Amino acid sequence: MAYTLTAIEHLSAIAEGKKEVTYDVSSIDHKQMAFYEETFKRFDQDGDKVLSKSELQALLQSVGRFYSPERFAEVMDMVTVSPNSESLTLAEFTNLIHCDLTDTSEEAMLQRFRFFDLDGSGRISLEELKLCLRDSDTGISDAEIEQMLKLADTSGDQELSYEEFSQIFDQFKTAVPQA
């Protein structure tokens, strides 16, 4: 859930000119890399080990973010290492979202939470989670969504509070050793 939303948000922010592309991934550990790989596979609909322009555009469009072909070509040039690229590799994908996932402001976290909290109740229900995740990840099953909620729901009330939601992101941060 966290990676899916982060990837969509980051691509959209780059497309809108709100963020620069950064490539400092020196602090990625094995656990984080495994999750990046799993998320990448979910977006790679045809299984060819790259995310095509059409797969990335479909991902953004699934959450109501539409860009002209010209603008999307510019975005692809910004996030890939080669101009006029037609696809995004796992390494480029990892570089793209790592910093955003591990360095999230309180305001950005609240925006993410509100994306899922459709009824504005301050809690994310299973139904809200299903609606949001199905829009952005068509290959996800109800059982997988229920399992996500169960793992994140530390209070056992079948809903996610803001604190529980934030913990999803916090668990993937790594401490950078101080010199």
trRosetta pair geometry for C-beta under 8 A, 3 or more apart (Angstrom, degrees):
i j d omega theta_ij theta_ji phi_ij phi_ji
1 4 6.0 -56 -145 34 24 111
1 5 6.5 15 161 -9 61 110
1 116 8.0 32 -175 -86 123 144
1 129 7.3 -44 -113 -152 138 103
1 133 6.4 -66 -109 -91 87 119
1 148 5.5 115 -30 -176 118 142
1 152 7.6 -40 37 -42 143 152
1 168 6.5 -38 75 -179 110 157
2 5 6.3 -64 -151 41 26 104
2 6 6.1 24 156 -19 65 114
2 101 6.9 92 147 -143 106 106
2 168 4.7 -176 -55 135 125 113
2 169 5.3 171 -141 -80 136 71
2 172 7.1 179 106 3 150 140
3 6 5.6 -57 -141 39 31 112
3 7 6.2 32 161 -21 66 105
3 35 5.8 -175 -52 154 145 104
3 36 6.9 -170 -138 -99 139 47
3 38 7.8 109 59 81 161 90
3 39 3.9 -104 129 -85 138 150
3 97 7.1 87 -153 135 76 151
3 101 6.9 1 -105 -107 65 140
4 7 6.2 -58 -152 33 25 108
4 8 6.6 18 155 -12 61 109
4 39 6.3 -156 -65 -141 62 108
4 42 7.1 -56 -90 97 104 146
4 133 6.9 76 87 -130 162 81
4 136 5.4 120 165 121 119 130
4 137 5.5 -65 -126 -45 145 124
5 8 5.9 -59 -149 39 32 109
5 9 6.0 30 156 -18 68 111
5 112 5.6 98 143 -145 142 104
5 115 6.5 143 -140 85 127 152
5 116 7.9 -60 -86 -47 147 107
5 136 7.3 91 -80 96 58 175
6 9 5.8 -57 -142 40 29 110
6 10 6.0 25 162 -19 66 111
6 97 5.2 102 128 -164 109 118
6 100 5.6 154 -169 109 103 112
6 101 4.7 32 -157 -84 164 90
6 112 7.9 -2 -72 -111 67 135
7 10 6.0 -58 -142 37 25 108
7 11 6.3 23 161 -14 63 109
7 39 6.5 168 -31 157 140 131
7 43 7.1 -104 130 -60 160 148
7 59 7.4 -44 119 160 113 144
7 93 7.4 0 -126 -166 120 96
7 96 7.4 61 -131 106 77 117
7 97 5.1 -47 -90 -82 67 147
8 11 6.2 -59 -148 38 26 107
8 12 6.2 23 157 -16 63 113
8 59 6.2 -139 -98 151 90 100
8 60 6.5 156 -146 -100 82 57
8 62 8.0 -90 -117 67 134 99
8 63 5.6 66 -178 18 144 149
8 65 7.5 151 -178 18 95 140
8 136 6.0 -70 -56 -138 148 132
9 12 5.8 -64 -150 41 27 111
9 13 6.1 26 156 -21 66 108
9 100 7.1 -177 93 165 108 144
9 108 7.8 110 165 -165 152 105
9 112 7.1 -55 -56 -90 153 94
10 13 5.7 -52 -143 35 31 111
10 14 6.5 30 156 -17 64 104
10 19 6.7 -76 -152 72 67 161
10 96 6.0 134 125 152 137 90
10 97 5.1 -174 22 -104 160 77
10 100 4.6 -154 -87 6 121 168
11 14 5.9 -56 -150 36 30 110
11 15 6.3 31 152 -19 65 108
11 56 6.6 -160 -148 -170 153 105
11 59 7.4 64 52 98 160 119
11 60 6.0 -114 109 -78 126 113
11 75 7.0 69 -169 173 80 135
11 79 7.4 -15 -116 -66 79 160
11 96 7.4 27 -72 166 77 135
12 15 5.6 -55 -147 37 32 113
12 16 6.2 19 157 -9 66 110
12 60 6.1 150 -76 -134 89 107
12 63 7.9 -77 -60 84 142 122
12 65 4.8 -82 -112 -142 116 164
13 16 5.9 -62 -143 45 29 104
13 18 4.3 -85 -163 71 82 110
13 19 4.0 48 129 0 115 118
14 17 7.7 42 -180 -70 30 24
14 18 7.6 -87 -62 52 22 70
14 19 5.3 -60 -74 71 63 97
14 20 7.8 84 -115 -132 85 9
14 21 6.3 47 -121 -65 130 85
14 75 5.7 110 115 -143 104 96
14 78 5.8 180 175 103 119 139
14 79 6.3 67 147 -62 166 110
14 96 7.9 -61 -32 -156 151 103
15 60 7.4 56 -10 -134 159 155
15 65 7.3 117 68 164 148 122
15 67 5.3 -97 -171 -79 136 150
15 71 6.4 75 -163 149 94 107
15 72 7.1 -8 -122 -101 120 58
15 75 4.6 -16 -94 -90 80 138
19 100 7.6 8 -150 -84 158 120
21 78 5.4 166 -25 157 132 88
21 79 5.5 -174 -106 -100 138 58
21 95 7.8 45 178 131 97 104
21 96 6.8 -44 -139 -117 96 71
22 95 7.5 -151 100 171 52 84
22 99 4.9 3 77 5 132 158
23 95 4.8 -3 -127 -163 71 125
24 98 8.0 -136 88 92 54 122
24 99 6.4 68 63 -74 88 120
25 28 4.9 4 170 -21 93 119
25 94 6.1 60 -127 134 159 100
25 95 5.5 -102 -34 -103 130 64
25 98 4.7 81 -112 55 97 168
25 99 7.7 -104 -82 -44 67 80
26 176 8.0 64 95 -122 103 112
27 102 7.2 -180 91 145 126 171
27 174 4.9 -178 163 77 103 121
27 176 5.2 -69 -98 -86 135 94
28 32 5.0 -129 -155 87 76 129
28 33 5.5 88 158 -61 116 91
28 36 7.6 -20 -149 -12 132 144
28 94 7.0 19 -99 176 160 121
28 98 6.0 -66 -75 -134 110 139
28 174 7.5 162 -113 9 17 145
29 32 5.2 95 53 12 68 103
29 33 7.1 -132 100 -6 34 92
29 174 5.2 143 -17 -89 114 144
30 33 5.7 -56 -145 37 32 111
30 34 6.4 37 156 -24 65 103
31 34 5.9 -53 -153 30 30 113
31 35 6.9 24 151 -13 62 105
31 172 7.4 -149 114 -126 105 74
32 35 5.8 -61 -157 38 35 109
32 36 6.4 36 149 -21 69 104
32 98 7.5 74 159 -129 132 98
32 102 8.0 -4 -127 -68 146 120
32 172 5.4 107 -103 -166 94 98
32 174 6.9 -82 -28 -32 139 118
33 36 5.5 -49 -146 34 36 114
33 37 6.3 38 154 -20 66 104
33 94 7.2 11 -124 -128 74 139
34 37 5.8 -54 -150 35 30 112
34 38 6.5 31 152 -19 64 106
35 38 5.5 -52 -145 36 35 112
35 39 6.3 34 156 -18 67 105
35 172 6.8 -77 45 -115 159 132
36 39 5.9 -57 -148 38 30 109
36 40 6.2 34 153 -23 65 108
36 90 7.3 109 134 -173 104 91
36 93 7.0 150 -180 112 102 101
36 94 4.7 53 177 -105 152 94
36 97 7.5 168 -122 69 102 115
36 98 7.4 -16 -90 -79 137 90
37 40 5.6 -52 -146 34 30 115
37 41 6.5 33 154 -21 63 104
37 90 6.6 20 -109 -152 71 131
38 41 5.8 -54 -152 33 31 113
38 42 6.8 34 150 -22 63 102
39 42 5.6 -52 -155 29 36 114
39 43 6.8 25 153 -11 66 105
40 43 6.1 -64 -155 40 32 105
40 44 6.1 28 152 -21 69 113
40 51 7.2 -112 -156 -46 81 112
40 90 5.1 48 -163 -117 169 86
40 93 5.2 117 -103 100 111 159
40 94 7.7 -39 -58 -54 131 80
41 44 5.6 -57 -138 38 32 111
41 47 7.9 26 -152 -113 79 69
42 137 5.5 -14 167 -141 126 115
42 139 6.0 -161 -151 60 77 124
42 140 7.3 20 -147 -59 126 93
43 51 5.5 -3 122 -108 116 121
43 55 6.1 107 160 158 84 117
43 56 7.7 42 173 -87 126 58
43 59 5.9 1 -138 -82 108 140
43 93 8.0 174 59 -135 143 145
43 137 7.9 -74 -75 -110 63 85
44 47 6.0 103 130 -89 104 27
44 48 6.7 -145 -174 44 110 58
44 49 6.6 37 -156 -87 157 18
44 50 7.0 121 -122 67 114 22
44 51 5.8 -102 -86 -81 76 70
44 55 6.7 23 -115 -168 37 164
45 55 5.5 -170 13 -117 104 111
45 58 7.7 -8 -19 72 146 149
45 139 7.6 -178 -114 -42 76 126
46 52 7.5 24 25 -4 126 125
46 55 7.5 -117 6 -70 94 127
48 52 7.7 44 57 -41 129 104
49 89 7.8 10 143 -139 81 71
49 90 7.1 -50 -176 -32 80 108
50 87 3.8 39 153 162 126 138
50 88 6.4 149 -172 65 79 40
50 89 5.7 -41 -114 -93 88 53
51 55 4.9 -126 -163 87 74 128
51 56 5.4 87 147 -56 114 93
51 87 6.0 151 74 -163 42 79
51 88 4.3 -18 59 56 102 100
51 93 6.4 99 3 -77 131 126
52 55 4.7 99 52 5 76 100
52 56 7.1 -145 94 -1 41 86
52 86 6.4 -16 -145 149 78 83
52 87 5.0 -41 -99 -99 49 93
53 56 5.9 -61 -150 41 31 108
53 57 6.1 29 155 -18 68 109
53 72 6.6 105 -165 139 105 120
53 73 7.7 1 -129 -89 140 63
53 76 6.0 -35 -102 -78 99 145
53 86 5.7 -77 -18 -163 108 59
53 87 7.0 -95 -28 -78 65 48
54 57 5.7 -52 -140 39 32 111
54 58 6.2 35 157 -22 64 106
55 58 5.8 -53 -146 35 28 112
55 59 6.5 34 152 -23 61 105
56 59 5.6 -51 -150 31 33 115
56 60 6.6 27 154 -12 64 105
56 72 7.6 153 101 -166 111 114
56 76 7.5 142 66 -88 156 96
56 88 6.5 84 -63 3 134 129
57 60 5.9 -58 -150 41 33 107
57 61 6.0 31 154 -18 68 111
57 67 7.3 -121 -126 51 92 95
57 72 5.8 10 -89 -141 107 156
58 61 5.6 -57 -140 42 30 111
58 62 6.3 43 155 -36 63 100
59 62 5.9 -47 -155 18 27 116
59 63 7.9 -2 156 5 55 99
59 136 6.7 48 -159 -158 75 77
60 63 6.7 -76 -165 46 35 90
60 65 4.2 -81 175 82 92 109
60 66 7.4 153 122 -80 103 30
60 67 6.9 -4 118 3 151 105
61 64 7.4 53 -166 -76 39 12
61 65 6.6 -111 -80 66 32 57
61 66 5.8 55 -108 -88 85 75
62 135 5.0 150 163 160 95 73
62 136 5.1 144 109 -101 129 46
62 138 7.7 -130 -120 -42 144 96
63 135 6.0 104 -82 130 66 120
63 136 5.6 15 -52 -82 108 101
67 71 4.4 -118 179 90 106 119
67 72 4.6 133 100 -59 120 88
67 75 7.0 35 132 -11 168 139
68 71 4.6 90 53 9 84 102
68 72 6.9 -155 87 -5 41 87
69 72 5.8 -58 -143 40 30 109
69 73 6.3 36 155 -24 65 104
70 73 5.8 -53 -152 31 30 112
70 74 6.8 31 149 -18 62 103
71 74 5.5 -51 -155 33 37 114
71 75 6.6 39 147 -20 66 102
72 75 5.3 -47 -149 33 39 115
72 76 6.5 44 150 -21 66 100
73 76 5.6 -49 -149 34 33 114
73 77 6.6 36 150 -19 63 103
73 84 7.6 0 -169 -119 105 53
74 77 5.7 -53 -152 35 33 113
74 78 6.6 34 149 -21 64 104
75 78 5.6 -55 -152 34 34 113
75 79 6.3 10 160 -4 69 111
76 79 6.3 -69 -141 46 28 96
76 80 5.8 3 170 0 69 119
76 85 5.4 -148 157 71 107 89
76 86 7.6 22 -180 -103 152 18
76 88 7.4 -126 -138 -59 83 95
77 80 6.7 -65 -126 47 21 94
77 83 5.2 21 -133 -130 105 66
77 84 7.0 24 -89 -41 100 34
77 85 6.9 154 -90 21 49 90
79 88 6.5 -15 117 -110 116 121
79 92 6.3 100 148 170 83 112
79 96 5.4 28 -156 -102 113 122
80 85 3.9 -65 98 32 165 160
80 87 7.8 104 -101 88 142 39
80 88 6.0 -127 -82 -103 101 70
80 89 7.9 102 -130 9 94 84
80 92 5.5 1 -113 -143 62 155
81 85 7.8 83 51 -59 49 146
81 92 6.6 -131 -15 -93 90 114
82 85 5.0 112 77 -67 86 106
85 88 7.4 93 131 -72 132 54
88 92 4.9 -128 -164 91 80 126
88 93 5.4 101 142 -62 115 86
88 96 7.5 -9 -165 -24 135 147
89 92 4.7 96 52 10 76 101
89 93 6.8 -134 97 -5 40 89
90 93 5.5 -55 -145 38 31 115
90 94 6.2 33 156 -21 66 105
91 94 5.8 -53 -147 35 29 111
91 95 6.4 30 154 -17 63 106
92 95 5.6 -53 -147 38 32 113
92 96 6.2 40 152 -30 64 107
93 96 5.5 -54 -151 28 28 118
93 97 6.8 -8 167 7 63 107
94 97 7.0 -79 -147 47 24 84
94 98 5.8 34 167 -45 66 113
95 98 6.4 -46 -131 12 21 114
97 100 5.4 -70 -157 48 55 111
97 101 5.5 51 151 -27 88 109
98 101 6.0 -64 -149 35 26 107
98 102 6.3 -3 168 3 65 114
99 102 6.4 -72 -141 48 27 94
99 103 5.6 -24 178 27 69 117
100 103 7.0 -75 -121 58 17 78
100 104 7.0 57 171 -81 56 84
101 104 7.1 -24 -166 -46 21 111
101 169 6.7 -154 -172 -146 71 93
101 172 6.3 -37 148 100 116 134
102 172 6.6 -111 -89 112 83 90
102 173 4.9 128 -147 -114 85 73
102 174 7.0 -33 -136 23 139 72
104 108 5.0 -126 -166 86 84 123
104 109 5.3 99 139 -60 120 91
104 112 7.8 -20 -165 -8 141 140
104 169 5.9 -33 25 167 150 150
105 108 4.6 95 55 7 81 102
105 109 7.0 -144 95 -6 43 86
106 109 5.6 -55 -149 36 32 113
106 110 6.5 34 153 -20 65 104
107 110 5.8 -53 -151 34 31 111
107 111 6.6 33 151 -19 63 104
108 111 5.6 -52 -151 34 35 114
108 112 6.5 37 150 -20 65 102
109 112 5.6 -51 -151 34 34 113
109 113 6.4 36 151 -20 65 104
109 162 8.0 94 139 -172 105 96
109 165 7.8 141 179 114 95 103
109 166 5.6 40 -174 -108 138 95
109 169 6.8 -129 -115 33 107 157
110 113 5.5 -52 -147 36 33 113
110 114 6.3 33 155 -19 66 106
110 162 7.5 2 -109 -143 69 127
111 114 5.7 -55 -146 38 31 111
111 115 6.7 45 150 -32 62 98
112 115 5.6 -45 -158 18 34 118
112 116 7.4 15 153 -3 61 102
112 165 7.4 176 109 157 103 122
112 169 7.9 86 86 -51 163 139
113 116 6.4 -70 -165 42 35 100
113 117 5.8 20 150 -11 74 118
113 124 7.4 -125 -161 -46 74 119
113 162 5.3 19 -138 -121 159 84
113 165 5.1 113 -107 107 98 158
113 166 7.7 -26 -67 -55 122 79
114 117 5.4 -60 -127 48 36 106
114 120 7.8 19 -141 -104 87 67
115 132 6.6 106 138 -139 86 138
116 124 4.6 6 129 -118 116 130
116 128 5.7 98 169 139 72 110
116 129 6.3 21 -162 -93 117 61
116 132 5.0 -85 -114 -3 71 168
116 160 7.7 -1 117 66 141 130
116 165 7.3 -177 54 -123 141 138
117 120 6.2 93 137 -91 102 25
117 121 6.5 -141 -167 45 102 67
117 122 6.7 46 -151 -77 146 12
117 123 6.9 122 -122 65 106 22
117 124 5.4 -92 -80 -78 70 78
117 128 6.6 29 -116 172 27 157
118 128 4.7 -166 13 -130 106 106
118 131 6.6 1 -40 76 154 142
118 132 7.3 -160 -50 -53 111 105
119 125 7.8 21 18 7 124 118
119 128 6.9 -108 0 -82 91 128
121 125 7.8 40 50 -29 142 103
122 161 7.4 3 147 -140 82 70
122 162 6.9 -56 -170 -31 76 104
123 159 4.2 21 171 159 118 135
123 160 6.6 150 -166 70 65 44
123 161 6.0 -34 -109 -92 79 54
124 128 5.2 -127 -159 85 70 129
124 129 5.7 85 157 -59 109 92
124 159 6.1 153 70 -169 45 76
124 160 4.1 -12 53 53 105 102
124 165 6.5 94 5 -75 134 124
125 128 4.7 99 52 7 76 101
125 129 6.9 -137 97 -4 41 89
125 158 7.4 21 -144 132 71 86
125 159 5.3 -34 -93 -109 55 96
126 129 5.6 -56 -148 38 31 114
126 130 6.3 35 153 -22 65 105
126 145 7.2 111 -163 132 80 106
126 146 6.5 23 -143 -104 122 73
126 149 5.5 -31 -101 -67 82 173
126 158 6.3 -45 -31 175 111 92
126 159 7.7 -97 -26 -89 67 58
127 130 5.6 -51 -147 34 32 113
127 131 6.4 33 155 -19 64 104
128 131 5.8 -53 -148 35 31 111
128 132 6.4 22 158 -11 65 110
129 132 6.2 -62 -146 42 27 105
129 133 5.9 13 164 -8 66 116
129 145 5.7 152 124 -176 108 109
129 148 7.0 -171 175 88 138 119
129 149 5.7 174 43 -72 172 113
129 160 7.5 93 -68 5 123 123
130 133 6.3 -65 -137 45 22 101
130 134 5.9 23 166 -21 63 114
130 142 6.6 9 -119 -119 121 78
130 145 5.2 95 -92 145 72 164
131 134 6.2 -60 -144 34 20 109
131 135 6.8 22 157 -21 57 107
132 135 6.0 -60 -159 29 30 112
132 136 6.9 -2 159 5 65 110
133 136 6.2 -71 -146 49 35 94
133 137 5.5 -33 178 42 77 106
133 140 5.5 -62 148 76 114 154
133 145 5.6 171 65 -107 150 114
133 148 7.8 136 -81 45 162 159
134 137 7.1 -78 -113 66 19 63
134 138 6.8 54 -171 -109 61 49
134 140 6.8 -127 -91 65 54 103
134 145 8.0 -30 -49 -67 83 147
137 140 4.4 52 113 -16 112 118
140 144 5.1 -119 -166 79 84 133
140 145 6.1 91 146 -54 117 92
141 144 4.7 101 55 4 78 100
141 145 7.1 -141 98 -2 44 86
142 145 5.6 -56 -150 38 34 111
142 146 6.2 35 153 -19 68 106
143 146 5.7 -53 -146 38 31 112
143 147 6.3 34 153 -21 63 105
144 147 5.6 -52 -148 35 32 113
144 148 6.5 39 150 -23 64 101
145 148 5.6 -47 -151 30 34 115
145 149 6.6 32 152 -16 64 103
146 149 5.7 -53 -151 36 34 111
146 150 6.2 36 151 -22 66 107
147 150 5.5 -53 -145 36 32 114
147 151 6.3 31 157 -18 65 106
148 151 6.0 -60 -151 37 27 107
148 152 6.3 9 159 -5 65 114
149 152 6.1 -69 -144 46 28 100
149 153 5.5 27 162 -27 69 118
149 158 7.2 34 150 -157 127 52
149 160 6.8 -120 -139 -42 79 104
150 153 6.0 -54 -131 34 22 111
152 160 5.7 -3 120 -103 119 120
152 164 5.5 106 157 161 87 104
152 165 7.2 48 172 -93 133 43
152 167 7.2 154 -152 78 82 104
152 168 5.4 -11 -120 -74 122 109
153 156 6.2 119 136 -78 103 23
153 157 6.8 -142 -170 46 115 57
153 158 6.5 28 -148 -91 162 17
153 159 6.9 110 -119 59 117 24
153 160 6.1 -105 -88 -80 77 70
153 164 6.3 31 -111 -170 38 154
154 164 5.6 -168 19 -114 95 106
154 167 7.2 10 -17 60 134 163
155 161 6.9 59 -3 -7 139 118
155 164 6.8 -95 -3 -64 98 134
160 164 4.6 -135 -154 89 78 122
160 165 4.9 95 152 -60 123 87
161 164 4.8 98 48 8 75 100
161 165 6.9 -135 94 -4 40 89
162 165 5.5 -57 -148 38 32 115
162 166 6.2 34 154 -22 66 106
163 166 5.8 -53 -147 35 29 111
163 167 6.6 36 152 -26 61 103
164 167 5.6 -50 -153 27 33 116
164 168 7.5 47 148 -29 59 91
165 168 6.0 -41 -169 11 38 114
165 169 7.9 24 145 -4 61 98
166 169 6.0 -59 -165 39 45 106
166 170 6.1 43 144 -23 75 111
167 170 5.2 -54 -137 40 39 115
167 171 6.2 47 163 -32 69 99
168 171 6.6 -56 -160 21 22 110
169 172 6.5 -72 -167 35 39 102
169 173 7.4 47 145 -36 69 98
170 173 5.8 -43 -159 7 45 116
